[in-house]
Amino acid sequence: MAPFDVLYITSKSPKEIVLLKEPKILNFFNMNSIFWYFNYSKYREIISEKQNIIFPDGRILALKLGVKQEKGPNFTKRFLLSDKANSKKHFFIGLDEKEVKNVVKITGLTTKKIDFYNPPFIREIEFSEEEIKKLAKKIKKFKPHFIWVCVGGPKQDILANRLFEKYNCFYFNVGAGMDFFLRKKKEALKIFTKLGIEWLYRLITDPKTTRKKAWRSFFALRYLGKVQLRN
């Protein structure tokens, strides 16, 4: 297979990657992400760049590869409540002032160690060059150690890579993981998680925003044979 015909997912844990101290972009992939990878060439090329590390957020992916499932919401909670997070500066993309105050309340982080920017909603999957420059300028001024990108995939994955070109640090593409952390959304019931069908729970509880993702996730099953493990 050609390089872009294969999607490589790491066998390492997010903690192992962060401990290496080499700036990376952490992506938590489910079947919807798999769909975008194999159906949007520009996204595929971006995600294939060496700064991207991909973890199996979806249970189907984890079972296929025989590795531990690394869910974005679980990582978000563990890391933000850890001692390592408490001693560093964080920048949140996609949160408003009220949500950032809730982050401070839950984590105990001081306001001096947090900055944020909530970009305008766009239907496209790429932000404008003007918006990226504006965001990069704000990030460079604050000089964070960790950047949390919470605008949903594949939009957040592309944005993180564009920003990585301008400012190197760790980027965490956690999407809805922050919504669960701030209790804005409820996670799927355990039975749905155990069976690997969280998408069905979301389709039942929020059909308007989930139906397209559910269709893409189902269609992406055809690409599982092209997903491989990288040690």
N, C-alpha and C positions, 0 to 999 in steps of 0.2 A: 504493500500500500504506500502511496505517496504520503509525505508528512501531514498534510492537511486532511487526509482521509481518515486519520485516527485522532481520537481525543484521549489525552493522557491524564489520568487522575492519580494524585499522590497517595502513597501508602502511609505517609507521615501524618501526625496530628498537627492541628494549628499551633499548639503549644510548642512543639518541636521546631516549627518554622520560625516562630517569633524569637525563640531562644537563640537562634543562629545569628540574630542581630543584623542580618542583611536585608535591607528594605525589599519588600515583596507586596504583591497584591493578592489578597486571599479571597478566592471566589468559592461560594458554596452552591454547587450545581444540583438541580433536580431535573426531571425529564423535560420541563419547559425550556431549561437552559440548553439541553441536548438538542432540542428542535432548532433553536436559534443558531447553534454552532454549525450544524450541518445544512442549514438552509439560507444563511446570510454570510456571504463570502468575506465581507469586510470585518464582520464580528469574529469570524473564524480566524482570520489573520491576526487580529488584535489579541485575542485570547491565547494564541499560540506563541506570543512573545514571551521571552524567558522570565520576565518579572512576575508572570501569573502562576499562581499555585491553585490547583483545583481540588476541592474536597467533595466527597459524595454526600450531599445533603439529603438526597432521596434514598429511601430504603431499597428500592429496586436496584439502584446503582450499587449500593453497598453489598447487597446480596449477590449480584452478578460478579463483582470483583472479589468477594470473600474478605471484605475489610469492615472495620467499624464505621457505622454511619456517623458523620460529623455534621450535625444540624446547625445552621446559622444561628437560630435563636438560643440554643444551648451555649454556643461559643460566646455570644454576646453577653449573656448573663454571667457566665463563669469569669470572663476576662474583665468586664467592667467592675465586678465586685472583688477582684484580686488585688493584692498588694502592689503588683507591678503596675497596674492601671492607675492606682492611687498616687503614684509618684511621678507620673508623666502628664504631658499636655495632650489634649484631645480636641479634634475639630470634627463637628458633625455637619454633614451635608444632607439636607432634607428635613431637618427639624426646625420648629419655630421656637420663639422665646419661652412660651409656656412649657413646651415639651422638654427644653433644655433645663428648665427649673426643676422639672420632675426627675431628670437624670441626676441632678445635683442632690435632690432629696433622697433618692434611692441609693446612690453610690457613696455619698459623702465627699465627692470631689469638690474642691473649691472652685468658685467661679473664675478665679484667675487662671485655672488650668483648663478652661473650656472656652471655645469659641464656636460659632456656628454660622451657617448660611442656608437659607431655604430658597432654592432657585424657583423660578416660575414654572408652572406646569406646562409641559409640551407633549403633544401627541406623537411627535417623531421620536426616534430612539437615539438621536444625537443632539446635544446642546450646541448652540451657535458658538462660533469662535469668540465673539464678543463676551458671551457669558462665561466661557472658560477662562479668558484672560482676567475678567473681573474676579472670578473665584480664586484663580492662582495668585493674584496680587494680595488678596485677603489672607490666604494661607501662608504665603511667604512672610508676611508681616507678623503673623502670630507664631510661626515656627513650631508646629505641633510634632509630636512623636508618632501619633496615631491619627489616622483620618477614617471616620466612619461614613460610608456612603449608603444612604438609606432612601434611594429613589426608585428601587425596583429594577429587575433585570429585563432585558439586556442593557438598558439605558445606563445603569450604574456601573456596569463593567467597562463600557466604552469610556464613560466619563473618568473613571479612576485611571485608566491607562493614559488618557490625554493629560491628566494632571500630573501623573507620574513623570512625564517627560519634562515637566517644569519644576517639580518639587519631589525629591526622593524621601519617602518614609514608608511606614506600613499603611496600607489601605485595606480596610475591611468592608467588603461588599456584602452587607447583611440584610438589605431590603426590609422585608416585613419582620425580621428578627427584632428590630427596635420597637416595632408596634407591639409585639408580644411582651417585650421587656417593660414597656411603659403601660402595659395592660389596656392598650387601645383596641386590641383584637384578642380573641380567645384562640388558643392553640387547639388543634384537633384533639378529640377524645382519644384516650390511649388505645382503644381497640382499632381505630383508624390508623394510628401511627404504627402499631404493631403489624398490621397487614400491609403497610406501605401505601395506603390509599387516602392520605391526608387531602389530596385534591378533591376526593369525593365529599368529604366533610365540608370543605370550603365551597364546593359547588352547591351543596344543599343549603348552607347558611348564607352564602353571598353569591348567588348565581350571576348577577349582573357583571361583576368584575372577574369572575372565575371561569365562565364558560369557554372563552377563547383559550385560556391557559390549559384547561382540561382537555380540549380538543387537540392542542399542540402536544401535550404530554402523551396522550394516547398515540398520536401519529409517530412520536419520537421513539416508540418501542422498536421500530424497524432498524434503528441505528445502534442498538445495544451491542451488536457484534463488533462495532468499530470503536468501542470504548475499552481502553486498556489501562493496566496498572503500571505506574512508574515508581520504583523504589527511591 
